[in-house]
Amino acid sequence: QVKLVESGGGSVQAGGSLRLSCVASGFGDRRACIGWFRQAPGKEREGLAILYSNGIATYYADSVKGRFTVILERSETTVSLQMNSLSPEDTAMYYCAAKIVPGGWACTGAPHKNQYNFWGQGTQVTVSS
């Protein structure tokens, strides 16, 4: 079965960087969209960055474009989120998520949480001013 395990969250000052990691297992030969969402208190869970199984990023939210980068690591079992120029508005619980798809075209467009059926437990990111 598919399993996603996040790590790398923590506290950082504004302007700093963090790198989150998501170790993915259980996909076998199936192709997937996998990426990162976040949820701040009182807000909806929003999709930030998505990539397809071949490692090509297919989506970035406007709020993180140019600051965050989603990476399929060489192991091909870890998807990382490099976060630079962090601000207090980035404070949230960050989740790794995935969905099985027939092709990369299914990873394009703004992702909605209801489309993703595999989730990690989340990792907290706190950015202080």
C-alpha positions as a printed Julia matrix, in Angstrom:
129×3 Matrix{Float64}:
   0.0    0.0     0.0
   1.06   3.57   -0.6
   2.76   5.26    2.3
   4.04   8.83    2.57
   6.25  10.01    5.41
   7.25  13.65    5.76
  10.15  15.17    7.65
  12.11  18.4     7.8
   9.7   20.86    9.31
  10.69  23.25   12.06
  11.04  26.89   13.04
  12.92  29.49   11.05
  13.19  33.24   10.9
  11.74  35.25    8.04
  13.99  35.16    5.01
  15.33  31.75    5.91
  15.07  28.38    4.17
  13.84  24.9     4.97
  13.78  21.67    3.02
  10.96  19.2     3.54
  11.23  15.57    2.47
   8.56  12.99    1.67
   9.57   9.35    1.44
   7.09   7.55   -0.79
   6.58   3.81   -1.0
   4.07   1.26   -2.25
   3.53   2.64   -5.76
   5.06  -0.32   -7.58
   5.0    0.42  -11.32
   2.08   2.81  -11.06
   2.48   6.43  -12.12
   1.45   9.21   -9.77
   1.17  12.89   -9.17
   2.91  13.66   -5.91
   3.48  16.96   -4.2
   2.91  19.3    -1.33
  -0.07  20.99    0.26
  -0.3   23.19    3.33
  -2.97  24.21    5.78
  -2.8   27.2     8.08
  -5.19  27.54   11.05
  -8.65  28.56    9.88
  -7.76  28.22    6.2
  -8.41  25.69    3.48
  -5.75  23.15    2.55
  -4.03  24.49   -0.55
  -1.87  22.8    -3.15
   1.59  24.3    -3.49
   3.71  22.22   -5.84
   3.12  19.03   -7.79
   5.3   16.78   -9.93
   4.72  13.71  -12.07
   6.5   10.39  -11.59
   9.12  11.36  -14.2
  10.28  14.18  -11.94
   8.9   17.05  -14.0
   7.1   19.69  -11.98
   3.63  20.37  -13.31
   2.24  22.98  -10.94
   3.28  25.75   -8.55
   0.88  27.97   -6.67
   1.36  31.68   -7.34
   2.05  32.21   -3.63
   5.21  30.09   -3.77
   6.36  30.38   -7.4
   9.99  31.45   -7.53
  10.56  30.64   -3.84
   9.69  26.94   -3.53
  11.0   24.09   -5.67
   9.65  20.54   -5.74
  12.3   17.93   -6.48
  12.27  14.2    -7.19
  15.47  13.04   -5.54
  17.87  10.67   -7.28
  16.55   7.79   -5.21
  13.19   8.34   -6.96
  11.49   7.51   -3.7
  11.83  10.92   -2.06
  10.06  14.11   -3.09
  11.51  17.22   -1.49
  10.24  20.77   -1.18
  13.0   23.36   -1.02
  11.55  26.51    0.53
  13.46  29.78    0.32
  12.69  33.37    1.32
  10.19  32.19    3.91
   7.78  34.65    5.48
   5.4   34.39    8.45
   2.58  33.84    5.92
   4.18  30.48    5.11
   3.51  29.21    8.64
   1.33  26.12    8.32
   1.16  22.35    8.54
   2.69  20.95    5.37
   1.49  17.68    3.86
   2.81  15.37    1.19
   0.06  13.92   -1.0
  -0.26  11.63   -3.99
  -2.75  10.19   -6.46
  -2.37   7.37   -9.0
  -2.82   8.59  -12.58
  -2.71   7.21  -16.14
  -0.37   9.94  -17.4
   1.36  13.2   -16.63
  -1.47  15.26  -18.08
  -3.46  14.39  -14.95
  -0.98  16.33  -12.82
  -1.53  19.69  -14.48
  -3.78  22.45  -13.24
  -4.44  23.64   -9.74
  -4.63  20.62   -7.44
  -7.53  20.19   -5.06
  -7.21  18.22   -1.85
 -10.22  16.06   -2.78
  -8.35  14.74   -5.82
  -5.58  13.25   -3.71
  -6.26  10.06   -1.79
  -2.88   9.37   -0.21
  -1.55  11.67    2.52
   1.32  11.88    4.93
   0.93  12.8     8.57
   2.11  16.38    8.08
   5.05  18.41    9.33
   4.81  21.84   10.96
   6.62  24.86    9.56
   6.73  28.01   11.67
   8.26  31.24   10.36
   8.86  34.06   12.82
   9.26  37.72   11.92
